[in-house]
């Protein structure tokens, strides 16, 4: 079954953010980006990925 467009897998979110999957996992574990597990797989809402990006931009800008 397809997932809603606003929910991304770990791989999709890593591509969206331009980082590797291991880096994304570390950032999830350190609570830098919100995520949840669904059936053992990480899921990330698009809005959470955008929030993470915005926070990074605030830090550097």
MMTF fields as JSON, N, C-alpha, C and O atoms, coordinates in Angstrom:
{
  "mmtfVersion": "1.0.0",
  "mmtfProducer": "UNKNOWN",
  "numBonds": 243,
  "numAtoms": 244,
  "numGroups": 61,
  "numChains": 1,
  "numModels": 1,
  "chainsPerModel": [1],
  "groupsPerChain": [61],
  "chainIdList": ["A"],
  "bondAtomList": [4, 2, 8, 6, 12, 10, 16, 14, 20, 18, 24, 22, 28, 26, 32, 30, 36, 34, 40, 38, 44, 42, 48, 46, 52, 50, 56, 54, 60, 58, 64, 62, 68, 66, 72, 70, 76, 74, 80, 78, 84, 82, 88, 86, 92, 90, 96, 94, 100, 98, 104, 102, 108, 106, 112, 110, 116, 114, 120, 118, 124, 122, 128, 126, 132, 130, 136, 134, 140, 138, 144, 142, 148, 146, 152, 150, 156, 154, 160, 158, 164, 162, 168, 166, 172, 170, 176, 174, 180, 178, 184, 182, 188, 186, 192, 190, 196, 194, 200, 198, 204, 202, 208, 206, 212, 210, 216, 214, 220, 218, 224, 222, 228, 226, 232, 230, 236, 234, 240, 238],
  "bondOrderList": [1, 1, 1, 1, 1, 1, 1, 1, 1, 1, 1, 1, 1, 1, 1, 1, 1, 1, 1, 1, 1, 1, 1, 1, 1, 1, 1, 1, 1, 1, 1, 1, 1, 1, 1, 1, 1, 1, 1, 1, 1, 1, 1, 1, 1, 1, 1, 1, 1, 1, 1, 1, 1, 1, 1, 1, 1, 1, 1, 1],
  "groupList": [{"groupName": "UNK", "atomNameList": ["N", "CA", "C", "O"], "elementList": ["N", "C", "C", "O"], "formalChargeList": [0, 0, 0, 0], "bondAtomList": [1, 0, 2, 1, 3, 2], "bondOrderList": [1, 1, 2], "singleLetterCode": "X", "chemCompType": "L-PEPTIDE LINKING"}],
  "groupTypeList": [0, 0, 0, 0, 0, 0, 0, 0, 0, 0, 0, 0, 0, 0, 0, 0, 0, 0, 0, 0, 0, 0, 0, 0, 0, 0, 0, 0, 0, 0, 0, 0, 0, 0, 0, 0, 0, 0, 0, 0, 0, 0, 0, 0, 0, 0, 0, 0, 0, 0, 0, 0, 0, 0, 0, 0, 0, 0, 0, 0, 0],
  "groupIdList": [1, 2, 3, 4, 5, 6, 7, 8, 9, 10, 11, 12, 13, 14, 15, 16, 17, 18, 19, 20, 21, 22, 23, 24, 25, 26, 27, 28, 29, 30, 31, 32, 33, 34, 35, 36, 37, 38, 39, 40, 41, 42, 43, 44, 45, 46, 47, 48, 49, 50, 51, 52, 53, 54, 55, 56, 57, 58, 59, 60, 61],
  "secStructList": [7, 7, 7, 7, 6, 6, 3, 3, 3, 2, 2, 2, 2, 2, 2, 2, 2, 6, 1, 7, 2, 2, 2, 2, 2, 2, 2, 2, 2, 6, 6, 1, 1, 7, 7, 3, 3, 3, 6, 6, 3, 3, 3, 3, 3, 2, 2, 2, 2, 2, 2, 2, 2, 2, 2, 2, 2, 2, 2, 2, 7],
  "xCoordList": [0.836, 0.0, 0.889, 1.882, 0.526, 1.297, 1.048, -0.046, 2.085, 1.948, 1.585, 1.864, 0.971, 0.621, 1.861, 2.972, 1.656, 2.777, 3.526, 4.704, 2.848, 3.505, 4.288, 4.879, 4.303, 5.072, 6.177, 5.913, 7.409, 8.543, 9.24, 9.269, 9.79, 10.638, 11.986, 12.251, 12.82, 14.154, 14.924, 15.571, 14.851, 15.564, 15.042, 15.832, 13.729, 13.143, 13.527, 13.858, 13.482, 13.814, 15.286, 15.63, 16.153, 17.585, 17.83, 18.607, 17.171, 17.299, 16.753, 17.368, 15.62, 14.983, 15.888, 15.985, 16.547, 17.409, 18.83, 19.59, 19.185, 20.528, 21.597, 22.744, 21.214, 22.173, 22.073, 21.124, 23.045, 23.033, 22.045, 21.662, 21.649, 20.739, 21.367, 20.687, 22.66, 23.258, 23.277, 23.048, 23.548, 23.54, 22.143, 21.976, 21.147, 19.766, 19.392, 18.741, 19.79, 19.515, 20.142, 19.511, 21.382, 22.054, 21.301, 21.159, 20.824, 20.104, 18.736, 18.241, 18.139, 16.879, 17.163, 16.448, 18.204, 18.539, 18.953, 18.742, 19.542, 19.932, 18.826, 19.033, 17.65, 16.447, 16.574, 15.888, 17.457, 17.575, 16.444, 16.091, 15.88, 14.756, 13.739, 14.105, 12.485, 11.419, 11.19, 11.302, 10.868, 10.558, 9.851, 9.853, 9.253, 8.617, 8.817, 9.075, 8.695, 8.825, 7.446, 6.546, 7.306, 6.066, 6.445, 7.019, 6.128, 6.487, 7.99, 8.456, 8.748, 10.197, 10.921, 12.151, 10.187, 10.789, 10.573, 9.488, 11.624, 11.515, 10.633, 10.718, 9.791, 8.923, 9.098, 9.231, 9.097, 9.291, 8.263, 8.126, 7.546, 6.594, 7.374, 8.392, 6.876, 7.551, 7.697, 8.719, 6.669, 6.738, 7.865, 8.467, 8.17, 9.269, 10.611, 11.519, 10.733, 11.964, 12.15, 13.262, 11.062, 11.128, 11.474, 12.227, 10.927, 11.233, 12.726, 13.369, 13.261, 14.692, 15.529, 16.487, 15.162, 15.89, 15.825, 16.835, 14.664, 14.501, 15.361, 15.957, 15.423, 16.262, 17.745, 18.491, 18.166, 19.552, 19.837, 20.889, 18.904, 19.087, 19.173, 19.947, 18.381, 18.427, 19.786, 20.314, 20.353, 21.643, 22.774, 23.688, 22.715, 23.825, 23.574, 24.504, 22.334, 22.02, 21.752, 21.47],
  "yCoordList": [-1.173, 0.0, 1.248, 1.312, 2.225, 3.461, 4.32, 4.33, 5.04, 5.93, 7.328, 7.665, 8.134, 9.5, 10.283, 10.008, 11.256, 12.034, 12.822, 13.139, 13.133, 13.923, 13.072, 13.609, 11.753, 10.843, 10.222, 9.665, 10.323, 9.808, 8.684, 8.666, 7.765, 6.738, 7.379, 8.519, 6.643, 7.134, 7.479, 8.523, 6.601, 6.819, 8.065, 8.885, 8.213, 9.377, 10.669, 11.667, 10.642, 11.837, 12.193, 13.372, 11.196, 11.46, 12.117, 13.066, 11.611, 12.217, 13.637, 14.545, 13.828, 15.138, 16.156, 17.308, 15.714, 16.597, 16.701, 17.585, 15.797, 15.82, 15.303, 15.748, 14.354, 13.748, 12.233, 11.713, 11.53, 10.064, 9.484, 10.155, 8.261, 7.586, 7.43, 7.668, 7.033, 6.945, 8.289, 8.346, 9.363, 10.696, 11.037, 11.566, 10.735, 11.011, 10.202, 10.728, 8.945, 8.124, 8.737, 8.785, 9.203, 9.837, 11.083, 11.335, 11.854, 13.081, 12.782, 13.55, 11.688, 11.253, 10.838, 11.245, 10.031, 9.541, 10.662, 10.563, 11.727, 12.857, 13.909, 14.999, 13.562, 14.41, 15.733, 16.707, 15.757, 16.946, 17.02, 18.101, 15.863, 15.801, 14.799, 13.731, 15.153, 14.278, 13.126, 13.284, 11.973, 10.79, 9.779, 9.904, 8.787, 7.705, 6.403, 6.391, 5.318, 4.0, 3.424, 3.496, 2.857, 2.209, 0.83, 0.703, -0.189, -1.544, -1.765, -2.565, -1.055, -1.211, -0.301, -0.319, 0.493, 1.399, 2.843, 3.213, 3.663, 5.069, 5.779, 5.518, 6.673, 7.51, 8.952, 9.235, 9.844, 11.258, 12.055, 11.895, 12.913, 13.785, 14.869, 15.361, 15.232, 16.255, 17.558, 18.238, 17.895, 19.135, 19.077, 20.108, 17.886, 17.751, 17.958, 18.573, 17.444, 17.639, 19.117, 19.64, 19.785, 21.216, 22.022, 22.993, 21.62, 22.279, 22.137, 23.092, 20.955, 20.704, 21.623, 22.242, 21.707, 22.568, 24.031, 24.735, 24.479, 25.861, 26.153, 27.225, 25.196, 25.367, 25.467, 26.248, 24.68, 24.757, 26.125, 26.714, 26.621, 27.935, 29.044, 29.987, 28.934, 29.934, 29.921, 30.969, 28.708, 28.584, 29.215, 29.809, 29.089, 29.597, 31.028, 31.705, 31.487, 32.805, 33.778, 34.94],
  "zCoordList": [0.0, 0.0, 0.0, 0.725, -0.811, -0.895, 0.329, 0.893, 0.726, 1.869, 1.368, 0.217, 2.22, 1.818, 1.387, 1.841, 0.511, -0.02, 1.05, 0.883, 2.135, 3.175, 4.168, 5.105, 3.978, 4.839, 3.988, 2.922, 4.465, 3.705, 4.463, 5.693, 3.713, 4.302, 4.633, 4.253, 5.335, 5.67, 4.395, 4.315, 3.412, 2.152, 1.438, 0.97, 1.352, 0.696, 1.413, 0.774, 2.735, 3.512, 3.363, 3.279, 3.329, 3.149, 1.79, 1.684, 0.763, -0.568, -0.564, -1.125, 0.056, 0.131, 0.824, 0.4, 1.894, 2.679, 2.132, 2.527, 1.224, 0.652, 1.592, 1.547, 2.451, 3.377, 3.261, 2.674, 3.816, 3.745, 4.76, 5.719, 4.543, 5.478, 6.865, 7.863, 6.961, 8.306, 9.033, 10.241, 8.304, 8.916, 9.405, 10.504, 8.597, 8.992, 10.235, 11.137, 10.293, 11.484, 12.733, 13.789, 12.61, 13.755, 14.193, 15.39, 13.247, 13.583, 14.193, 15.018, 13.796, 14.421, 15.864, 16.78, 16.065, 17.395, 18.346, 19.555, 17.8, 18.642, 18.741, 19.275, 18.216, 18.299, 17.531, 17.842, 16.528, 15.693, 14.672, 14.2, 14.336, 13.404, 13.949, 14.439, 13.858, 14.358, 13.384, 12.168, 13.947, 13.143, 14.04, 15.265, 13.416, 14.179, 13.433, 12.229, 14.156, 13.54, 13.273, 14.109, 12.098, 11.678, 11.159, 10.077, 11.923, 11.518, 11.426, 10.616, 12.258, 12.261, 11.288, 11.23, 10.521, 9.544, 9.969, 10.418, 9.822, 10.151, 9.141, 7.941, 9.624, 8.797, 9.25, 10.44, 8.291, 8.584, 7.797, 6.584, 8.505, 7.821, 7.082, 7.568, 5.897, 5.106, 5.9, 5.808, 6.678, 7.468, 8.492, 8.792, 9.043, 9.99, 9.289, 9.849, 8.066, 7.294, 6.971, 7.044, 6.615, 6.317, 7.567, 7.498, 8.692, 9.967, 10.283, 10.719, 10.063, 10.283, 9.386, 9.848, 8.103, 7.173, 7.618, 7.589, 8.019, 8.469, 9.691, 9.796, 10.617, 11.809, 11.422, 12.013, 10.435, 9.971, 9.365, 9.613, 8.576, 7.946, 8.98, 8.821, 10.04, 11.116, 11.804, 12.176, 11.972, 12.642, 11.84, 12.413, 10.512, 9.687, 9.206, 8.767, 9.284, 8.74, 9.786, 9.491]
}
